[in-house]
Amino acid sequence: MSKLPQVTSDFLDENEKLSQTVPNLKKGGPYSKNERDSRRKEVYRLHFDYGYSARKIAELMKINRNTVNGDIDYWYSKIIVNGNTFDSTTEVLIHLQRLDIQRSRLREQLDKVEAFQEKLALERLILEIDSKILHTHNKLITSTRSLATHTTERLNEWMKDHKRDERYLTLLDMYSFSTKAFEKILKIMEQDRLDRRTIY
């Protein structure tokens, strides 16, 4: 049976010092910048490394669950911004983050081992993680394109139903087109696709 992870000694040491200077150690804010950063790092480790819920983390760290929820929301927003994707669910980005963390650990371990067989085993694991990351990114791209196409189609249907004489080729269009121009563009694009198939 696996043991539960412990709250890091750095976090405990900092809070021990605080408890000696502050009569009643607070269970929630307000926190100083250093306290907040330390707490957030610990929440990040327990949530992303171990996949623990806010309730479990609050129990382990002995702090307010709302504070933990706020920290988790903070990290999710950071991951989404850094992910730089058009249509990505939080769950997928979290999964990618966990794979990145696991890959970093394995790479660090690879520098420490000497035996050829151990190195080979670690390299295989790293390659597997790289493949998973690449596969997930490809899925995200496909999903994004599919969603954008579907949304554009729905937008054009709405324009048609409301007797608007405008159509969009993509969601990123800076200009809308009249219905006639839109139909001509679609014909040109389709003909171009057919011509390219003939050439290649």
FITORTI-90592 format. One record per residue (C-alpha): x, y, z; residue in three letters; residue number from 0. Coordinates in nm, 2 decimals, padded with zeros to 4 digits. Each point is the difference from the previous one (the first is absolute). Example, Ala and Ser with C-alpha at 12.3 -4.5 7.8 and 13.67 -1.06 7.14 Angstrom:
BEGIN
[rec [01.23, -00.45, 00.78], 'Ala', 0]
[rec [00.14, 00.34, -00.07], 'Ser', 1]
//
This chain:
BEGIN
[rec [00.00, 00.00, 00.00], 'Met', 0]
[rec [00.15, 00.33, -00.11], 'Ser', 1]
[rec [00.06, 00.27, 00.26], 'Lys', 2]
[rec [-00.17, 00.34, -00.03], 'Leu', 3]
[rec [00.25, 00.28, -00.11], 'Pro', 4]
[rec [00.11, 00.22, 00.28], 'Gln', 5]
[rec [-00.01, 00.38, -00.02], 'Val', 6]
[rec [00.35, 00.12, -00.08], 'Thr', 7]
[rec [00.24, 00.08, 00.28], 'Ser', 8]
[rec [00.06, 00.35, -00.15], 'Asp', 9]
[rec [-00.37, 00.08, 00.04], 'Phe', 10]
[rec [-00.01, -00.14, 00.35], 'Leu', 11]
[rec [00.32, 00.18, 00.11], 'Asp', 12]
[rec [-00.14, 00.33, -00.13], 'Glu', 13]
[rec [-00.33, -00.05, 00.19], 'Asn', 14]
[rec [00.19, -00.11, 00.31], 'Glu', 15]
[rec [00.19, 00.33, 00.00], 'Lys', 16]
[rec [-00.33, 00.19, -00.05], 'Leu', 17]
[rec [-00.16, -00.17, 00.29], 'Ser', 18]
[rec [00.28, 00.11, 00.23], 'Gln', 19]
[rec [-00.05, 00.37, -00.10], 'Thr', 20]
[rec [-00.38, 00.00, -00.05], 'Val', 21]
[rec [-00.21, -00.10, 00.30], 'Pro', 22]
[rec [-00.28, -00.18, -00.20], 'Asn', 23]
[rec [00.12, -00.14, -00.33], 'Leu', 24]
[rec [-00.26, 00.09, -00.26], 'Lys', 25]
[rec [-00.20, -00.27, -00.18], 'Lys', 26]
[rec [-00.08, 00.24, -00.29], 'Gly', 27]
[rec [00.11, 00.34, -00.14], 'Gly', 28]
[rec [00.12, 00.27, 00.00], 'Pro', 29]
[rec [00.35, -00.14, -00.09], 'Tyr', 30]
[rec [00.32, 00.18, -00.07], 'Ser', 31]
[rec [00.14, -00.04, -00.35], 'Lys', 32]
[rec [00.26, -00.25, 00.12], 'Asn', 33]
[rec [-00.26, -00.20, 00.19], 'Glu', 34]
[rec [-00.23, 00.00, -00.30], 'Arg', 35]
[rec [00.27, -00.11, -00.24], 'Asp', 36]
[rec [00.11, -00.28, 00.23], 'Ser', 37]
[rec [-00.35, -00.12, 00.05], 'Arg', 38]
[rec [-00.08, 00.01, -00.37], 'Arg', 39]
[rec [00.31, -00.21, -00.08], 'Lys', 40]
[rec [-00.11, -00.26, 00.25], 'Glu', 41]
[rec [-00.36, 00.00, -00.13], 'Val', 42]
[rec [00.14, -00.04, -00.35], 'Tyr', 43]
[rec [00.21, -00.30, 00.10], 'Arg', 44]
[rec [-00.28, -00.18, 00.18], 'Leu', 45]
[rec [-00.26, 00.07, -00.27], 'His', 46]
[rec [00.20, -00.06, -00.32], 'Phe', 47]
[rec [00.25, -00.25, 00.13], 'Asp', 48]
[rec [-00.24, -00.21, 00.20], 'Tyr', 49]
[rec [-00.33, 00.10, -00.14], 'Gly', 50]
[rec [-00.15, 00.08, 00.34], 'Tyr', 51]
[rec [-00.33, 00.19, 00.03], 'Ser', 52]
[rec [-00.02, 00.34, 00.18], 'Ala', 53]
[rec [-00.16, -00.17, 00.30], 'Arg', 54]
[rec [00.29, -00.25, 00.04], 'Lys', 55]
[rec [00.26, 00.28, -00.05], 'Ile', 56]
[rec [-00.17, 00.22, 00.26], 'Ala', 57]
[rec [00.00, -00.30, 00.24], 'Glu', 58]
[rec [00.37, -00.07, -00.06], 'Leu', 59]
[rec [00.12, 00.36, 00.02], 'Met', 60]
[rec [-00.25, 00.10, 00.28], 'Lys', 61]
[rec [-00.12, 00.30, -00.19], 'Ile', 62]
[rec [-00.34, 00.13, -00.11], 'Asn', 63]
[rec [-00.15, -00.19, -00.30], 'Arg', 64]
[rec [-00.11, 00.32, -00.17], 'Asn', 65]
[rec [00.36, 00.11, 00.01], 'Thr', 66]
[rec [00.11, -00.32, -00.17], 'Val', 67]
[rec [-00.28, 00.03, -00.26], 'Asn', 68]
[rec [00.13, 00.35, -00.08], 'Gly', 69]
[rec [00.35, -00.12, -00.04], 'Asp', 70]
[rec [-00.11, -00.29, -00.23], 'Ile', 71]
[rec [-00.20, 00.25, -00.21], 'Asp', 72]
[rec [00.31, 00.22, -00.02], 'Tyr', 73]
[rec [00.21, -00.29, -00.14], 'Trp', 74]
[rec [-00.27, -00.10, -00.24], 'Tyr', 75]
[rec [-00.01, 00.35, -00.14], 'Ser', 76]
[rec [00.38, 00.01, -00.04], 'Lys', 77]
[rec [00.00, -00.34, -00.18], 'Ile', 78]
[rec [-00.27, 00.11, -00.24], 'Ile', 79]
[rec [00.18, 00.33, -00.08], 'Val', 80]
[rec [00.33, -00.18, -00.05], 'Asn', 81]
[rec [-00.16, -00.27, -00.20], 'Gly', 82]
[rec [-00.08, 00.25, -00.27], 'Asn', 83]
[rec [-00.27, -00.21, -00.17], 'Thr', 84]
[rec [-00.32, 00.12, -00.15], 'Phe', 85]
[rec [-00.24, -00.27, 00.13], 'Asp', 86]
[rec [00.15, -00.20, 00.28], 'Ser', 87]
[rec [-00.18, -00.14, 00.29], 'Thr', 88]
[rec [00.16, 00.05, 00.34], 'Thr', 89]
[rec [00.02, -00.38, 00.05], 'Glu', 90]
[rec [00.22, -00.05, -00.31], 'Val', 91]
[rec [00.23, 00.28, 00.10], 'Leu', 92]
[rec [00.04, -00.14, 00.35], 'Ile', 93]
[rec [00.08, -00.34, -00.15], 'His', 94]
[rec [00.27, 00.16, -00.22], 'Leu', 95]
[rec [00.14, 00.17, 00.31], 'Gln', 96]
[rec [00.02, -00.33, 00.19], 'Arg', 97]
[rec [00.18, -00.16, -00.30], 'Leu', 98]
[rec [00.25, 00.29, -00.01], 'Asp', 99]
[rec [00.07, -00.04, 00.37], 'Ile', 100]
[rec [00.05, -00.38, -00.03], 'Gln', 101]
[rec [00.23, 00.05, -00.30], 'Arg', 102]
[rec [00.21, 00.26, 00.19], 'Ser', 103]
[rec [00.04, -00.25, 00.29], 'Arg', 104]
[rec [00.11, -00.28, -00.23], 'Leu', 105]
[rec [00.24, 00.22, -00.18], 'Arg', 106]
[rec [00.16, 00.10, 00.33], 'Glu', 107]
[rec [00.02, -00.36, 00.10], 'Gln', 108]
[rec [00.17, -00.09, -00.33], 'Leu', 109]
[rec [00.29, 00.23, 00.09], 'Asp', 110]
[rec [00.05, -00.19, 00.32], 'Lys', 111]
[rec [00.01, -00.36, -00.11], 'Val', 112]
[rec [00.31, -00.17, -00.14], 'Glu', 113]
[rec [-00.12, -00.35, -00.11], 'Ala', 114]
[rec [-00.08, -00.03, -00.37], 'Phe', 115]
[rec [-00.32, -00.20, 00.06], 'Gln', 116]
[rec [-00.13, 00.26, 00.24], 'Glu', 117]
[rec [00.08, 00.28, -00.24], 'Lys', 118]
[rec [-00.17, -00.19, -00.28], 'Leu', 119]
[rec [-00.32, -00.06, 00.21], 'Ala', 120]
[rec [-00.02, 00.37, 00.10], 'Leu', 121]
[rec [00.05, 00.11, -00.36], 'Glu', 122]
[rec [-00.29, -00.23, -00.11], 'Arg', 123]
[rec [-00.22, 00.15, 00.27], 'Leu', 124]
[rec [00.09, 00.36, -00.11], 'Ile', 125]
[rec [-00.07, -00.10, -00.37], 'Leu', 126]
[rec [-00.34, -00.14, 00.11], 'Glu', 127]
[rec [-00.09, 00.33, 00.18], 'Ile', 128]
[rec [00.12, 00.21, -00.30], 'Asp', 129]
[rec [-00.23, -00.21, -00.23], 'Ser', 130]
[rec [-00.29, 00.05, 00.24], 'Lys', 131]
[rec [00.06, 00.38, 00.00], 'Ile', 132]
[rec [00.02, 00.01, -00.38], 'Leu', 133]
[rec [-00.31, -00.21, -00.04], 'His', 134]
[rec [-00.19, 00.22, 00.24], 'Thr', 135]
[rec [00.11, 00.32, -00.18], 'His', 136]
[rec [-00.11, -00.15, -00.33], 'Asn', 137]
[rec [-00.34, -00.09, 00.15], 'Lys', 138]
[rec [-00.03, 00.36, 00.13], 'Leu', 139]
[rec [00.07, 00.14, -00.35], 'Ile', 140]
[rec [-00.25, -00.23, -00.16], 'Thr', 141]
[rec [-00.26, 00.08, 00.27], 'Ser', 142]
[rec [00.06, 00.37, -00.04], 'Thr', 143]
[rec [-00.05, -00.01, -00.38], 'Arg', 144]
[rec [-00.31, -00.21, 00.03], 'Ser', 145]
[rec [-00.15, 00.24, 00.26], 'Leu', 146]
[rec [00.08, 00.30, -00.21], 'Ala', 147]
[rec [-00.15, -00.15, -00.31], 'Thr', 148]
[rec [-00.31, -00.11, 00.18], 'His', 149]
[rec [-00.04, 00.35, 00.16], 'Thr', 150]
[rec [00.05, 00.17, -00.33], 'Thr', 151]
[rec [-00.27, -00.22, -00.16], 'Glu', 152]
[rec [-00.24, 00.08, 00.29], 'Arg', 153]
[rec [00.07, 00.37, -00.04], 'Leu', 154]
[rec [-00.07, -00.01, -00.37], 'Asn', 155]
[rec [-00.32, -00.19, 00.06], 'Glu', 156]
[rec [-00.11, 00.26, 00.25], 'Trp', 157]
[rec [00.08, 00.28, -00.26], 'Met', 158]
[rec [-00.21, -00.19, -00.26], 'Lys', 159]
[rec [-00.29, -00.06, 00.24], 'Asp', 160]
[rec [-00.01, 00.37, 00.09], 'His', 161]
[rec [00.02, 00.10, -00.37], 'Lys', 162]
[rec [00.34, 00.16, 00.04], 'Arg', 163]
[rec [00.19, 00.04, -00.33], 'Asp', 164]
[rec [00.34, -00.08, 00.16], 'Glu', 165]
[rec [00.20, -00.32, 00.04], 'Arg', 166]
[rec [00.33, -00.09, 00.17], 'Tyr', 167]
[rec [00.27, -00.23, -00.12], 'Leu', 168]
[rec [00.16, -00.04, 00.34], 'Thr', 169]
[rec [-00.05, 00.13, 00.35], 'Leu', 170]
[rec [00.32, 00.21, -00.04], 'Leu', 171]
[rec [-00.13, 00.19, -00.31], 'Asp', 172]
[rec [00.05, 00.38, 00.03], 'Met', 173]
[rec [-00.26, 00.04, -00.28], 'Tyr', 174]
[rec [-00.34, -00.15, -00.07], 'Ser', 175]
[rec [-00.11, -00.08, -00.36], 'Phe', 176]
[rec [-00.33, 00.03, -00.18], 'Ser', 177]
[rec [-00.18, -00.33, -00.06], 'Thr', 178]
[rec [00.09, 00.01, -00.37], 'Lys', 179]
[rec [00.37, 00.08, 00.06], 'Ala', 180]
[rec [00.01, -00.27, 00.27], 'Phe', 181]
[rec [-00.14, -00.27, -00.24], 'Glu', 182]
[rec [00.25, 00.11, -00.27], 'Lys', 183]
[rec [00.29, -00.03, 00.25], 'Ile', 184]
[rec [-00.12, -00.35, 00.11], 'Leu', 185]
[rec [-00.01, -00.11, -00.37], 'Lys', 186]
[rec [00.35, 00.14, -00.06], 'Ile', 187]
[rec [00.13, -00.18, 00.31], 'Met', 188]
[rec [-00.16, -00.33, -00.10], 'Glu', 189]
[rec [00.14, 00.03, -00.36], 'Gln', 190]
[rec [00.34, 00.07, 00.14], 'Asp', 191]
[rec [-00.01, -00.31, 00.22], 'Arg', 192]
[rec [-00.10, -00.21, -00.30], 'Leu', 193]
[rec [00.28, 00.15, -00.21], 'Asp', 194]
[rec [00.26, -00.07, 00.27], 'Arg', 195]
[rec [-00.11, -00.37, 00.02], 'Arg', 196]
[rec [00.04, -00.03, -00.38], 'Thr', 197]
[rec [00.35, 00.15, 00.02], 'Ile', 198]
[rec [00.13, -00.21, 00.29], 'Tyr', 199]
//
